[in-house]
């Protein structure tokens, strides 16, 4: 009986070499490929494989096909390719010194200010705009003899327009949302796009023929999305809906707050809250006569400007579903593929999961009949 040579034809893809083993065959893959048949392109599956971070920056995988660079002091940019002090923002011969993700100016003796734009000793009232302190096309307006305000172009911000707004113009393709950070940006992509700039189209399953059966097996999970309404974060019987990938609570009349956590004894006031800016989806409420921000998870702070992070990696707060790493901003959990959340505490639902809004009684479950949600007996 002839034994079939499993290396003929060659099953190894992408230039791999096949050799026989006692149990079948094995492939010797080129450097950039892996897998049983060399089918995995490491450069595609691991965005850090080609070491995109320059000038000693550390590459971190933040999502499938997406990375971010943690830059050394003195460097900024998506790939740590820009120097904080290039071009020099310090005027009148001031020396620029990197300071974290920003800079400090060492000014000549007769000058002061963040950009050495202020003259210390003068016989006449100076014009603070005469030194042209506003950089990158910004317009200077004097507010007094020693103070000024810069009106920056859309691509820059900061006191002297020295900081770049990496979301102007929007670098995210295919409808992606740009989220600006201190020294770079992140693209929040819509399905089926991925990549640093949402430039990669993920493979989708071809349409299947209509099945005449009523009971069908659950499909295999091929991709995952996070439903912020599972479990329901809204307290005191509040209803939950998804708005721009965030949980939106609809409270009973007796409660208020982002998660319906406050009894409605606080009076909401548009007048008091008019000058209170709550960031990252926070809502303003009045505590006695003082405006406060009610922040959604995981944000906190006076204006919801801070994000909750683990305070230590020892012991690891990420549990069995994630790995705790140290970054320049503190500690962070890198979650497994089916988990998300600050501490990897949330389970990612399959892409074909559809949130059902009905609160069904015990012994029933919420399902869709066509496009209509209904309660069905278990």
C-alpha positions in Angstrom: 0.0 0.0 0.0 1.6 3.3 -1.1 1.9 6.0 1.5 0.9 9.5 0.3 3.7 12.1 0.5 2.0 15.0 2.4 4.6 17.4 1.1 3.3 17.0 -2.5 1.9 19.3 -3.4 3.7 21.7 -1.0 1.1 22.8 1.7 3.4 25.5 3.0 2.3 29.0 2.0 4.3 32.2 1.4 7.5 30.5 0.4 7.6 28.0 3.3 9.6 24.7 3.0 7.9 21.4 3.7 9.4 18.3 5.4 7.9 15.0 6.5 7.5 14.0 10.1 6.4 10.8 11.8 2.9 12.2 12.1 2.6 14.1 8.9 4.5 17.2 7.8 5.9 20.5 9.1 6.7 23.8 7.5 9.8 25.9 7.8 8.5 29.5 7.4 10.2 32.7 6.2 11.0 35.2 8.9 7.8 37.3 8.6 5.4 34.3 8.6 4.2 31.8 11.2 1.5 29.1 11.6 1.1 25.5 10.6 1.2 26.3 6.9 3.0 29.7 7.2 -0.4 31.4 6.8 0.0 34.1 9.5 1.7 37.3 8.4 3.4 38.5 11.6 3.7 42.1 10.3 -0.1 42.3 9.9 -1.2 40.4 13.0 1.3 42.2 15.3 1.4 46.0 14.5 4.6 46.3 16.7 6.5 43.7 14.6 8.2 46.3 12.4 9.2 48.5 15.4 7.4 51.7 14.2 8.3 53.8 17.3 11.4 55.9 16.7 14.0 57.6 19.0 13.8 54.9 21.7 10.0 54.9 22.0 8.2 51.8 23.3 5.5 50.2 21.1 2.4 48.9 22.8 -0.5 46.9 21.2 -3.7 48.6 22.3 -6.2 46.6 20.0 -6.0 44.2 17.1 -3.9 45.8 14.3 -3.5 49.0 16.4 -0.5 50.2 18.4 0.6 53.3 20.3 4.1 54.6 21.0 5.2 55.6 24.5 7.9 58.2 23.8 11.0 59.1 25.8 11.2 62.6 27.3 11.8 65.2 24.6 10.0 63.4 21.8 6.3 63.5 20.7 4.3 62.3 17.7 2.5 59.2 16.7 5.8 57.4 16.1 8.0 59.6 18.5 9.4 61.2 15.4 9.2 64.8 16.5 11.3 66.7 19.0 9.5 68.9 21.6 12.0 71.7 21.1 12.1 71.6 17.3 11.2 74.3 16.2 12.4 76.3 19.2 9.4 78.0 20.8 11.6 80.2 23.1 12.0 83.8 21.9 14.9 86.2 22.1 17.6 83.5 22.3 15.8 81.5 25.0 17.0 77.9 25.5 14.3 75.2 25.1 14.5 72.4 27.7 12.2 69.3 27.3 9.9 68.8 30.3 7.8 65.6 30.0 5.7 66.0 26.9 6.1 69.8 26.9 8.9 72.2 27.4 10.4 75.0 29.6 12.2 78.0 28.4 15.5 79.2 30.0 15.2 82.9 29.2 17.9 85.7 28.9 18.1 87.9 32.0 15.9 90.7 30.7 13.0 88.4 29.5 10.5 86.1 31.2 7.3 84.2 30.4 6.5 80.8 29.1 8.1 81.6 25.7 10.4 84.4 27.0 7.9 86.8 25.4 7.8 89.3 28.3 10.4 92.1 28.8 11.3 92.6 32.5 12.7 96.1 32.5 11.4 98.8 30.1 10.9 102.6 30.2 7.8 102.6 28.1 4.7 100.4 28.4 5.6 97.5 26.2 3.3 95.8 23.7 3.4 92.1 24.6 2.5 91.2 21.0 5.5 93.1 19.5 7.7 90.0 20.0 5.2 87.9 18.0 4.8 85.3 20.7 2.0 83.3 18.9 3.6 80.5 16.9 2.4 78.5 13.9 0.2 81.2 12.4 -1.5 82.2 15.6 -2.9 85.8 16.1 -1.8 87.8 19.1 -4.2 90.1 21.1 -2.8 92.2 23.9 -5.0 92.2 27.1 -2.7 94.5 29.1 0.8 96.0 28.8 2.3 92.7 30.0 -0.3 90.0 29.0 -1.6 88.7 25.7 -4.0 86.0 24.3 -3.2 83.9 21.2 -5.9 82.9 18.7 -4.6 79.7 17.3 -5.2 78.0 13.9 -7.3 74.8 14.1 -4.2 72.6 14.0 -2.5 74.1 17.1 -3.4 75.1 20.7 -1.6 76.2 23.8 -0.7 79.6 25.3 1.7 80.3 22.4 0.0 77.9 19.9 3.0 75.7 20.4 1.1 72.4 20.8 -0.1 70.5 17.8 -3.7 69.3 17.5 -3.1 65.9 15.9 -6.8 65.5 15.0 -6.8 68.6 12.7 -7.1 67.7 9.9 -8.8 64.3 10.8 -6.2 61.5 10.1 -8.8 58.8 10.5 -10.3 57.3 7.3 -13.6 55.6 6.6 -15.6 57.5 9.1 -13.2 56.9 12.0 -13.3 59.3 15.0 -10.1 61.0 16.1 -9.3 61.2 19.8 -6.5 63.7 20.5 -3.9 62.9 23.2 -1.1 65.0 24.6 1.5 64.0 22.0 -0.4 61.9 19.4 -3.9 60.7 18.5 -6.0 57.5 18.5 -8.5 56.5 15.8 -11.8 55.0 17.0 -12.8 52.9 13.9 -16.3 51.8 12.8 -16.8 48.2 11.7 -15.4 46.7 9.5 -12.4 49.0 9.5 -9.3 48.8 11.7 -5.6 50.0 11.8 -3.9 53.1 13.2 -5.9 55.3 10.8 -8.9 53.0 10.1 -7.3 52.2 6.8 -7.6 48.4 7.0 -10.8 46.6 6.0 -11.4 43.6 8.1 -12.6 40.4 6.3 -16.4 39.8 6.6 -18.2 36.6 6.2 -20.0 36.1 2.7 -23.8 36.1 2.8 -25.3 32.7 3.6 -28.3 31.1 1.9 -31.6 31.4 3.7 -32.1 28.4 6.1 -35.6 26.9 6.3 -35.0 25.7 9.9 -36.5 27.5 12.9 -33.8 26.4 15.4 -30.3 27.1 14.3 -26.9 26.7 16.1 -25.2 29.9 17.4 -22.7 31.2 14.9 -19.0 31.1 15.7 -17.7 34.3 17.1 -15.4 35.9 14.4 -15.3 39.4 15.7 -16.3 41.2 18.9 -17.8 44.5 20.0 -18.5 45.8 23.5 -22.1 46.6 24.5 -21.9 49.2 27.3 -25.5 48.3 28.4 -24.6 44.8 29.5 -24.8 44.5 32.4 -27.1 47.5 32.8 -25.1 50.2 34.6 -28.2 52.4 35.2 -29.3 52.3 38.8 -32.7 52.6 40.4 -34.5 50.9 37.5 -33.1 53.3 35.0 -33.3 52.3 31.3 -30.1 52.0 29.2 -29.5 52.6 25.5 -26.3 52.8 23.4 -25.3 56.3 22.1 -21.9 56.6 20.2 -20.6 53.4 21.9 -21.4 54.8 25.4 -24.2 53.9 27.8 -27.0 56.5 28.0 -29.2 56.2 31.0 -32.9 57.2 31.1 -33.8 57.7 34.7 -37.1 57.4 36.7 -38.6 60.7 37.6 -37.3 60.5 41.2 -33.6 60.0 40.2 -31.0 61.8 38.2 -27.2 61.6 37.5 -25.3 59.9 34.7 -26.2 56.4 36.1 -29.4 57.5 37.9 -27.5 57.3 41.2 -28.8 60.5 42.8 -32.3 61.1 44.3 -33.7 64.2 42.5 -33.3 66.4 45.5 -30.6 68.3 43.7 -32.0 71.0 41.4 -30.7 71.2 37.9 -30.0 74.7 36.8 -28.9 75.8 33.3 -27.8 79.2 34.7 -25.5 77.8 37.4 -24.2 75.1 35.0 -23.7 77.5 32.1 -20.0 78.1 32.9 -19.3 74.5 34.0 -17.7 72.4 31.3 -17.9 68.7 31.9 -15.7 66.6 29.6 -15.9 63.0 28.3 -19.7 62.8 28.4 -20.1 64.2 32.0 -23.2 66.0 33.1 -23.5 69.1 35.3 -25.7 69.2 38.4 -26.1 71.6 41.2 -25.1 70.6 44.7 -26.7 73.3 46.9 -25.5 76.3 45.0 -22.3 74.8 43.6 -22.1 73.2 40.1 -20.5 69.7 40.0 -19.7 67.2 37.2 -21.3 63.7 37.3 -18.7 61.6 35.4 -19.3 58.4 33.5 -17.0 55.4 34.2 -14.0 55.4 34.0 -13.6 59.2 34.2 -13.3 61.3 37.3 -12.0 64.7 38.4 -13.6 68.2 38.7 -14.3 68.3 34.9 -14.2 64.5 34.2 -10.8 65.1 32.7 -9.0 62.2 34.4 -9.3 58.5 33.5 -9.3 55.8 36.1 -6.2 53.5 36.0 -4.8 50.8 38.2 -2.6 52.2 40.9 -0.2 49.3 41.1 0.8 46.1 39.2 1.8 44.2 42.4 -0.5 42.5 43.0 -2.0 42.7 39.4 -5.5 44.2 39.4 -6.2 42.8 35.9 -7.2 39.3 37.2 -6.9 36.2 35.0 -8.1 38.1 31.9 -5.4 40.7 31.4 -1.7 41.6 32.0 -0.7 44.7 34.0 2.0 46.9 32.4 3.8 50.1 33.5 3.5 53.2 31.2 4.7 56.8 31.5 1.2 57.7 32.7 1.0 55.0 35.4 -0.3 51.4 35.2 -2.6 49.8 32.6 -4.3 46.5 31.9 -3.7 44.8 28.5 -6.8 42.6 28.1 -7.3 39.3 26.4 -9.2 39.2 23.1 -12.6 38.6 24.7 -12.3 41.2 27.5 -12.3 44.9 27.9 -12.6 47.6 30.6 -10.1 49.4 32.8 -9.5 46.2 34.8 -10.5 43.7 32.0 -13.7 43.2 34.0 -16.1 43.4 31.0 -16.9 40.6 28.5 -16.9 41.6 24.8 -20.0 40.4 23.1 -20.0 38.8 19.5 -20.5 41.2 16.6 -23.8 39.7 15.7 -25.1 40.2 19.3 -28.2 42.5 19.2 -29.2 44.3 22.4 -32.9 43.7 23.3 -34.5 46.6 25.3 -37.4 44.7 27.0 -37.3 43.9 30.7 -38.9 40.4 30.4 -40.4 38.6 33.5 -38.8 35.5 35.1 -39.0 32.5 32.8 -38.9 34.5 29.6 -36.1 36.1 27.5 -36.0 39.1 25.2 -35.6 38.1 21.5 -36.3 39.8 18.1 -39.1 38.5 15.8 -38.0 40.2 12.6 -37.3 43.8 13.7 -39.7 43.7 16.7 -38.4 42.9 20.2 -40.7 40.5 22.2 -40.6 38.2 25.3 -40.5 34.5 24.7 -40.8 31.6 27.1 -37.5 29.8 27.8 
